[in-house]
Amino acid sequence: MERQGDGDEPRGSLEQHDSAQEPGSPCGSPQQQEQLPIMRRSDDYLPVPGEEKSLGQDFTNQSIPMKHLYANDSSPLSPRLGPCFSDGQRCVDYVLAYHIQKPNSIRRPSSRFAETNFIRRLRRSMSMRSSRAPLQPKEDPEIAAQDQPSDYHEDDKRFRREEFEENLLETGLELEKDEGSKIPGIGFLKIHAPWNVLCREAEFMKLKMPTKKVYEVKEGSNLVEKIRLFIHKVTGPLHPNVDANRPQSIKSLSHPFSREKQHLFDLSDRDKFFDSKTRNSIVYEVLKRTRCTRAKYSMGITSLLANGVYTSAYPLHDGDIEGVNAETNDRKLLYEEWASYSVFYKYQPIGLIRKYFGEKVGLYFAWLGVYTQMLIPAAIVGVIVFLYGCATVDDNIPSMEICDPRNNITMCPLCDSACSYWKLVSACGTARASHLFDNPATVFFSIFMALWAVLFMEHWKRRQMRLNYLWDLTGFGEEEEDHNRAEYEFRVMQKTMRQEHSTPKDEKVKLTCTDRLPAYLTTVVMMLLMISVTFAMVFGVILYRISIKAALHMSNYPAARSNIRATVKTTAAIINLIIIIILDEIYAAIARWLTTLEVPKTDKSYEERLIFKTFILKFVNAFTPIVYLAFFRGRLVGRPGSYLYVVGSYRMEECAHAGCLMELCIQLCITMLGKQLIQNNLFEIGIPKLKKLLRRRKSELDSKQEEELNKSLQRYEKDHILGPFIGLSPEYMEMIIQFGMVTLFVASFPLAPLFALLNNIIEIRLDAKKFVMELRRPIAAKAKDIGIWYNLLRGLSKVAVIVNAFVISFTSDFIPRLVYQYMYSPDGTMHGFVNHTLSYFNVSDFQQDTHPHQPMHLGYRVDICRYKDYREPPSSNTPYELSKEFWAVLAARLAFVIVFQNVVMLMSDFVDWLIPDIPKDISLQIHKEKILMVELFMKEEQGKRLAARDNSSANQSPAQPRSRPLSHANCC
């Protein structure tokens, strides 16, 4: 087979790479593609000879893939806007952006002026000698360059870029430069992957592609699947208007792509065989493998980005969303059917999300959709429990006794000196409000939510398995190569330079635990310090509540003294919320800094360590005030005459007579609503709007001029203005914290699922709008599950059972009411319960200087006051000691915790065992796919045998041309 082009041209020259307007390129018309030469099978990419590599050359515009396009260039090289090269035919699969230096004596302003190879090599040699000479052997080139003039710094980056770009050309990619963009100071390198590169890399990456073989997907015959199909039909109007033309009962058999088995795949339309998501991921894989080796250490694309050689790297969005001329594309379809608030009631187009953003992003939104869907029954039951509390509040005997003015019960002061005696009837409102959340239905709701969490996890596992089958991820494993991070490579280079004389050449240098020991110690110390800061903040809010309560009691204004308890509760909860939001941002930055110090080897290791640290810090930050209110407040108080004091004269807080459950509910409500409204929604909406407003104010253009400029920008220029994609960890983290709020303390706040549901309906569309409109397109990453987040969810659901058992037992009055009703009540009712829970105190036993300053505030002399506790009366032989009722209630509380925990855990495990992880119809379809794949290969082998038998019988006849090698030539 003849080589394409002139035989005298060096192998691997740039002319060879321009033969690439393949049928696989979506840009350009078929008529144009027919006239273009096709790279043949024998045209494998080869290393460029050393004397032909020219780091300093400026490429011309004559059929060479790398070009410099300037704004003042009058040549009509860009006839259309869109993600294409200047010829309008080859699509842009990836873009690298970099800072460009103004033309000077070193860099020629235009690429149209040709230079001889001798001048280019001379300039390259002189520039490289001047840029590398000052460097010390143990210094990072970019760090050493900071002390050099800026020209040297920029030239060093430019030479590394040119070397990296030459290496990209050697891999078969095609490049085109644009340094005359309308974004000042930014140059763009557009990258196109020809058909042969796509085929080669798809085979190397073992990408599963659809074959010609299709089969019918049979629906499950069991009752569960029939119910699921019935629900699917009933909810038809709620499904998005996408994929309407594709039959749902037909599926293509997928197989890892192979150039030797091209005949198995449907290559009739090469434009659509590799979609944009797959092309982007293939180019990114090539970029990660390509290295710069002329520096003191090998640098990949991550190192080049970290050192500022390139400022950003991103794939392009499919097209515009708004505008009359906006063509129909997946991005626009996602905007209309997913990112719009007008379709909030519809299901998400998960298949289209996966097609555009990749499996990892698709799994996140699928999980978020399942979680939001499962919140609907939880919210309904929570509202019913709340309404039950509202309906029975007038029948609640304990609150009726508190509100009865005939029960002339005088309570002991709530603080020393400043506070006076008070009537129990003044706590009527708090007691009635507490019943809304502290009633027998909350016990049922806690059991329900524990089972709900298990059902949610099981439902997600089944949904995840179904998506794995539909997305051909059943054979996908995590053993794929994960490339080293730039920081790790740099640290290994430093260690290699230190040990270059003491380490054998064959021994591979890597970072050990000893190398990371200082970072690990720093991490432990900083984590403990941050947790201590959280505790200190909570203690500060406690002191605020104590001091402000005393100050309001001493106030002369009737308005200030009218509702002291509600004022203190609400303001303290708001202060806690503000502290949580501020510390969340600080802890996120500290966790990222600590993870960077540890120098993880791979991106996966970095992400898992970062998630672990961030989760611990944010979880402690969000739940420490709630845990204090639930389990510690009111239990470390002491008694009248022997109170517990902190920081001198600050007396520890007491709960209201109805318990701390109401205050816990207020704290949960304000924290949950505040975090969702401010941190999750307002920040995500407000900060991008604020940045856009500031950018517009700095710009000298008005809104019309800016709109016209935006219309004239190329696709890669528009995407460069968008924000970078920083990963899914922040999105998962806020949902995990919300899941903790919903499950951990749901016994005290049954409306939590309702608030979470309302937030998530907005959150889904908000995240969708952010992904489609405000962020650059992320790299399509494969994933078959949600990773470490599933383990965190499962752990929270287990802890939630224990926490709710303790909340019901120790925070609410559920157990004391049961003990009184069945052990101490004379008639088996709740009458007399309030008096039973109150102990007596002789006011003459007050410590010095702790008596109320206004003892006659009630109009009569007080000799005995009451306080909530189970203690002996003053006339007893053991005054003020814990009574036998206290120990009976304590034993009942501990027994309830043990029984509740074991019963709910047993029920949860039974539900887990009852529901299989893999739906039966999916397991049957996976088995059917394996059988069909075996049959397909058996038929292929039989065809080969028959062809070999025919060839042997007709071996003396003239050889006939075959069509299959031609397809190989087009691919390879």
KOLNUTOR-576336 format. One record per residue (C-alpha): residue in one letter; x negated, z negated, y. Coordinates in steps of 0.5 Angstrom, whole numbers, plus 500, padded with zeros to 3 digits. Layout:
! residues N
AXZY;...
! end
This chain:
! residues 972
M500500500;E497502507;R496497512;Q500498518;G496500525;D489503526;G484501520;D479500525;E482494528;P480487526;R484483521;G488478524;S488481531;L494480536;E497487535;Q499485528;H503480531;D507484535;S510488530;A515482529;Q522485532;E525483525;P532484522;G532476522;S532476530;P538475533;C536478540;G536485541;S541491538;P540494531;Q538501534;Q532497537;Q530494531;E530500527;Q525503531;L520497531;P514497525;I515492520;M510487517;R508489510;R507485504;S499486505;D499484512;D498477511;Y495473516;L488472516;P483467520;V481471527;P473472527;G469467531;E467473535;E474475537;K477469539;S477468546;L479461549;G479464556;Q482471555;D488473559;F493477555;T496483558;N503485558;Q502491553;S505490546;I502483545;P506477544;M503472549;K504474556;H504471563;L510472566;Y510471574;A516471579;N513476583;D512481577;S516487579;S516489572;P523489569;L521485562;S527480562;P533484563;R537478560;L538471561;G538467554;P533464549;C529471548;F522474549;S522478555;D523484550;G530482550;Q530482542;R525476539;C529470539;V525463542;D525458537;Y521453540;V518452547;L512448549;A512446557;Y505444560;H503443567;I499449570;Q494449576;K494453582;P490459581;N483458583;S476461582;I476459575;R483462573;R485469575;P492469578;S494475574;S494477567;R494484569;F487485570;A483486564;E476483563;T471485558;N470480552;F463479554;I465476561;R471472557;R466469552;L461467558;R466464562;R469460556;S462458554;M460455561;S467452562;M467448555;R459446556;S461443563;S468440560;R464437554;A457435556;P459428560;L463426554;Q461420550;P461420542;K466414542;E470416548;D477419547;P476426551;E482424555;I480417557;A473420559;A476425563;Q480420568;D473419571;Q472427572;P474431577;S481434576;D479441575;Y475439569;H481435567;E486441567;D481446565;D479441559;K487441557;R487448558;F482450553;R485445548;R492449549;E488456548;E485454542;F492451539;E495457541;E490461537;N491457531;L498458532;L497466532;E493465526;T499462522;G503468524;L508465530;E509470536;L508467543;E509469550;K507465556;D511464563;E507461568;G512464574;S518460572;K522457578;I520450576;P514449580;G508447577;I511448570;G509453565;F512455558;L510457552;K515461548;I515461540;H518466535;A518465528;P518472525;W521473518;N515473514;V513466517;L520464516;C520466508;R513463507;E515456510;A522455507;E519456501;F513451502;M518446505;K523447499;L529449503;K535449499;M539456501;P545459499;T545464494;K550470492;K553466487;V559462489;Y564458485;E571455486;V571447488;K576444484;E580438487;G580431483;S586430479;N586422479;L591418484;V586417489;E584424490;K591426490;I592421496;R586423499;L588430499;F595428501;I593424507;H588430509;K594435509;V599430513;T593429518;G592437519;P593437527;L588432528;H583436525;P578440530;N579448530;V573450527;D571453521;A578456520;N576462517;R572459511;P575458505;Q575450503;S575452496;I569456495;K562454495;S555457495;L551455489;S544453493;H537453491;P530452494;F528459497;S523463494;R520469496;E519471488;K527470487;Q529474494;H534477490;L538471488;F540470496;D545474500;L540477505;S545482507;D545479514;R538476516;D540474523;K545469520;F541467513;F536462517;D540459523;S537456529;K537449526;T533452520;R528456525;N527450529;S525445524;I521451521;V517452527;Y516444528;E513444521;V508449523;L506446529;K505439526;R500442521;T497446526;R490442529;C485443534;T478442531;R474443537;A474436540;K471430538;Y477429533;S482433530;M489434535;G495436532;I502437537;T503429537;S496428540;L497434545;L503431547;A500424548;N494426551;G498431556;V496437554;Y503439553;T508435557;S514437552;A516440546;Y523442544;P528447541;L533451545;H540450546;D544456543;G547457550;D551455556;I557451556;E561452563;G562459567;V565465566;N560469563;A558463558;E558467551;T562463545;N556459541;D556453537;R554449543;K560451547;L565450541;L562443540;Y563441547;E571444547;E572441540;W568434540;A565432547;S571433551;Y576427552;S582431551;V581431544;F579424543;Y585423538;K582428533;Y577428528;Q570430529;P567437527;I562433522;G560440519;L559443526;I555437528;R550438522;K549445523;Y547444530;F543438530;G541437523;E543432517;K540426521;V545426527;G551429523;L550422518;Y550418524;F556421527;A560421520;W558414519;L561412526;G567416525;V568412518;Y567405522;T572407527;Q577409522;M576403518;L577399525;I584401525;P587397520;A583391522;A585392529;I593392527;V592386522;G588382528;V594384533;I599381528;V595375527;F595374535;L602375535;Y603370530;G600365534;C604367540;A610366536;T609360533;V606356539;D612353541;D613350534;N606347534;I607340533;P600338535;S600342542;M607339543;E605332542;I599333547;C604336552;D609331552;P609327558;R612321554;N605320550;N602316556;I595317553;T589315558;M582319556;C575317557;P571320563;L568327561;C562325565;D558319568;S560316575;A563322578;C569323573;S575319573;Y580317567;W584323566;K591324562;L591328555;V597331558;S593335563;A590339557;C597342555;G595349557;T588349553;A592346547;R597352547;A592357548;S588354543;H593355538;L593363539;F587363535;D587357531;N592357526;P593358519;A593366520;T586366522;V584363515;F588369512;F584374517;S577371515;I579373508;F581380510;M575381514;A571379509;L574384504;W575389510;A567389510;V566391503;L571396503;F568399509;M561399506;E564402499;H568407503;W562410507;K558410500;R563415498;R563419504;Q556419504;M555422497;R561427499;L557429505;N550430501;Y554434496;L557439501;W550439505;D546440499;L542434499;T543431492;G536433490;F533431497;G528426496;E524422501;E517424498;E516429503;E510429507;D510425513;H505427518;N500422521;R502419528;A497421534;E495414535;Y494413528;E489419528;F486416534;R484409532;V482412525;M477417529;Q474411533;K473407526;T470413523;M465414529;R463406529;Q462407521;E459414521;H452411519;S455406514;T461410510;P459415505;K462422507;D466422501;E470416503;K476417507;V477412513;K484409514;L486403518;T487396513;C490390514;T484387517;D484392523;R491391524;L490383524;P490382531;A496386532;Y500382527;L498376530;T500378537;T507380534;V508374531;V506370537;M510374542;M516374537;L516367537;L515366545;M521371546;I526367541;S524361545;V525364552;T532366549;F533358547;A531356554;M536361557;V541358553;F539351555;G539353562;V546355562;I548348558;L545345564;Y549349569;R555347565;I554340566;S551340573;I557344576;K562340572;A560334575;A559337582;L566340582;H569333580;M565330586;S568335590;N573334596;Y577340595;P583340591;A582347589;A576346586;R578340582;S585343580;N582347574;I575345573;R574347565;A577354566;T572355572;V566352568;K567356562;T568363565;T562363570;A558360564;A560366560;I559371565;I552368566;N550368559;L553376559;I548378565;I542374561;I544378555;I544384558;I537383562;L533380556;D536386552;E532391556;I526387556;Y526386549;A527393547;A520394551;I517389548;A519391541;R516398542;W510395545;L508391539;T510396534;T505401538;L500395538;E500395530;V499403530;P503405524;K501411520;T507415520;D514416524;K518413519;S514407519;Y514406526;E521407526;E523402521;R518397524;L521398531;I528397528;F526391525;K523387531;T529390536;F534388531;I531381531;L530380538;K537383540;F541379535;V538372537;N539374544;A546376543;F549371538;T545364540;P550362546;I555364541;V552360535;Y551354540;L558354542;A561354535;F556349531;F553345536;R557343542;G561337542;R557334536;L551332539;V555328544;G555320542;R560316544;P563312550;G558307552;S552310548;Y552318550;L546322548;Y542325555;V537330556;V533332561;G534325564;S541324566;Y544330564;R550328559;M551333553;E557337553;E564335550;C569340547;A576340549;H581336545;A583342542;G576343540;C571348542;L574354539;M578356545;E571356549;L568360543;C573365544;I572366551;Q565367550;L566372545;C571376549;I566376555;T560378551;M563383547;L567387553;G561386558;K556389553;Q561395551;L563396558;I556395562;Q551396557;N554401553;N558405557;L557404564;F549405563;E550411559;I554414564;G552411571;I544412570;P544419568;K549420574;L545416579;K538420577;K542426578;L544424585;L537422587;R534428584;R540432589;R538428595;K530429594;S532437593;E532441600;L538445597;D545444598;S550444592;K552451592;Q544453593;E543448587;E549452583;E546459584;L539456582;N541453576;K545460574;S538464575;L534459571;Q532461564;R535457558;Y528454557;E528452564;K535449564;D533445557;H527442561;I531439566;L535435561;G533428558;P528428552;F532426546;I529419544;G532418537;L538415534;S536407534;P539405540;E546408538;Y545405531;M543398535;E549397539;M554399534;I550394529;I551388534;Q558390535;F559390528;G556383528;M561381533;V567384529;T565380523;L561374524;F566370528;V572374527;A576367525;S575365533;F577372536;P582376532;L582381537;A575383536;P577389532;L582392537;F576392543;A571395538;L576400536;L578402543;N570402545;N568406539;I574412541;I570412548;E563411545;I564417540;R566422546;L561419550;D555420545;A558427544;K557429551;K550426552;F548430546;V551436548;M550436555;E545431558;L540431552;R535437550;R536439543;P533434538;I529437532;A534438526;A531432521;K534432514;A536425511;K541423505;D543416508;I543412514;G536408512;I535401514;W541401518;Y545400511;N541394509;L543391516;L550392515;R550389508;G546383510;L551382516;S557383512;K554377507;V552373512;A559374516;V563370510;I558364510;V559364518;N567364518;A567359513;F563354517;V567356523;I574355520;S571348517;F567345523;T569349529;S577349528;D582343527;F584347520;I581342515;P583336519;R590338520;L590339512;V587332511;Y592328515;Q598332513;Y596331505;M593324506;Y595320512;S601323514;P607318513;D612323512;G608329510;T608333517;M604333523;H607328527;G602323529;F596328528;V594327535;N594320535;H590320529;T584324531;L583319537;S579313537;Y579307542;F574304547;N574298551;V572300558;S568293559;D563296554;F560302559;Q553302560;Q551300567;D552305572;T556309568;H563307570;P567311574;H567311581;Q574311582;P577307576;M584306580;H585314581;L591313576;G594308580;Y593302575;R588298571;V585302565;D582297560;I582302554;C581309554;R581314548;Y576319546;K576324540;D572322534;Y573318528;R571311529;E572304528;P576300534;P573295538;S576289535;S573292528;N567288525;T563294526;P566297532;Y565304534;E562306527;L564312523;S571311520;K572312513;E577318515;F571321518;W567322511;A574324508;V574330513;L567331512;A568332505;A574336505;R570341510;L564342506;A569343500;F572348503;V566352505;I564352498;V570354495;F572359501;Q565362500;N565363493;V572366492;V571371498;M564373495;L567374488;M573378491;S568382494;D564383488;F570385484;V572390490;D565393490;W565394482;L572397482;I570402487;P565407484;D560409489;I560417487;P567420487;K569423480;D570430483;I564430486;S560428480;L564433476;Q562438481;I554436481;H554437474;K558444474;E553446479;K547444475;I550448469;L551454474;M544454476;V542454469;E546460467;L544464473;F537463471;M538465464;K542471466;E536473470;E531472464;Q535476460;G535481465;K528481465;R527482458;L532488458;A528491464;A521490460;R524493454;D527499458;N520500461;S516499454;S521505451;A520509457;N512508458;Q511515458;S516517463;P514518471;A514511474;Q520511479;P520507485;R523500485;S527497491;R525490490;P518490492;L521493498;S525487500;H518483498;A515487503;N520485509;C519478507;C512477506;
! end
